């Protein structure tokens, strides 16, 4: 039972409770966001003091072919990830939304990669996708086809990593969709069936519209999650071959902690921040003007 | 009635899909029981040749003796347990204030927590690294533990949601008895919340256990490695010794699978109700 809180406590007591949270937000979120902006206007290797160079880092970014490629990779990764996660997440949820013995086991099995580290996932998929000894390519050869170089091919590497990430995370979105599906009134589906609707009609005419807010919610979080691909890229390709699978989050790490170009890396981090901020604002806007009316 | 009964076709589809999700784990385990020669067999063997022989656990033994995996597991367990306890403390306090109290700035704190969930860690990691460098905390566990005692968005939402659903009668009765805010939290609300607290502990522990970036940046001494960093370093050094690498992967995943097996209902339920992961 919900109720609006009233002031039953001393005025300052809430601040005792939220003090650590406020300190944490300031020290690890707000302050870093502001100082990253300052760092992005400097040239610095962590040693000595930062040299203020105004917009030079951003100018270098805009004129760098590698950076343009990385932004394109980031968008492509997000695209594959968002579409793949939404389609597979929803399909899995619809598939598994049944009451039968052992269904909890299957549900847990599909969820298992979610709780597995990206490093372990990367290692086992690298091994399975390997050119000579990998089980997948051996299978493809056995069927008489020529298998591709999943991770060494410039055209394929990014999509391969994104697909593995979809495999890893789709169980998570499945669970959220499952919660949405179970909120649909079964009577509505039953009466549609009585009226002669087939499974496909009732899926697109009833299930999807009634899930509009869940679909939008999952769209929002898949977009946010699609930027969080550092670990899997590190474990599978290290951004290679020749930046073919390098993305913004990986490039921040590379420039900051491998090349020690702190200012330049901060500028990349800020481009990432602005993209995420725009996405978030867009989401809030769509939610306000489109989705709320549908509920 | 929430469920339909399953048709045979659907069960078949579910089985096929599950294989796609389980096979890589099966492959990880079966290949970790292979000898150096057998693992490079073409076409690949499905069952490890070392299984049920005297040398069955040789790869695992090598991972423990040559690569000290026991120590890294021990490091990860205590450091991330401590960090998870930090999450329980800070998130229960903040969740209680945000759900039960009325004060200015509440909405601002709430919005900031939502926003922090959206920002990738790479946006803030450089200044964060600089902060720990200046504090002289590099190559200690402090950067992995202290932030967990200071804020956690996911846990705060989870516990805020839980506290706001505790029956109102309990709150009213306590007010009539004249308890103050601290007694209300420690005596009335906290004892109720063992189930969401356990869920939060497990989720926080798992997320930290699997994290790579922070421990990789902050820990440089080999003896302080966490399991995930060790595995990643191991991958860089022993690229061709796949049987050892896969044995290490199994060892890094096994503790989490055991925890998950016992708690999957709660973890999945918390995903269903909150829809956000830390």
Interface residues (C-beta under 8 A of the other chain):
Chain A: X1 X2 X3 X5 X6 X7 X8 X9 X10 X11 X13 X14 X15 X17 X18 X20 X21 X22 X23 X24 X25 X27 X28 X29 X30 X31 X32 X33 X35 X36 X39 X46 X92 X95 X96 X97 X98 X99 X100 X103 X104 X106 X107 X108 X109 X110 X111 X112 X113 X115 X116 X117 X118 X119 X120 X121 X122 X123 X124 X125 X127 X128 X132 X133 X134 X135 X138 X142 X167 X171 X172 X175 X176 X178 X179 X182 X186 X217 X221 X224 X227 X228 X230 X231 X234 X235 X248 X249 X252 X253 X256 X257 X262 X265 X266 X269 X270 X272 X273 X276 X280
Chain B: X1 X2 X3 X4 X5 X6 X10 X11 X13 X14 X15 X17 X18 X20 X21 X22 X24 X25 X27 X28 X31 X39 X40 X42 X43 X44 X89 X90 X93 X94 X96 X97 X98 X99 X100 X101 X102 X103 X106 X109 X112 X113 X115 X116 X117 X118 X119 X120 X121 X122 X123 X124 X125 X126 X127 X128 X129 X130 X131 X133 X147 X149 X150 X151 X152 X156 X164 X165 X167 X168 X175 X180 X181 X182 X184 X185 X206 X209 X210 X211 X212 X213 X217 X228 X231 X232 X235 X242 X245 X246 X249 X252 X253 X256 X257 X260 X261 X264 X265 X267 X268 X271 X272 X273 X275 X276 X277
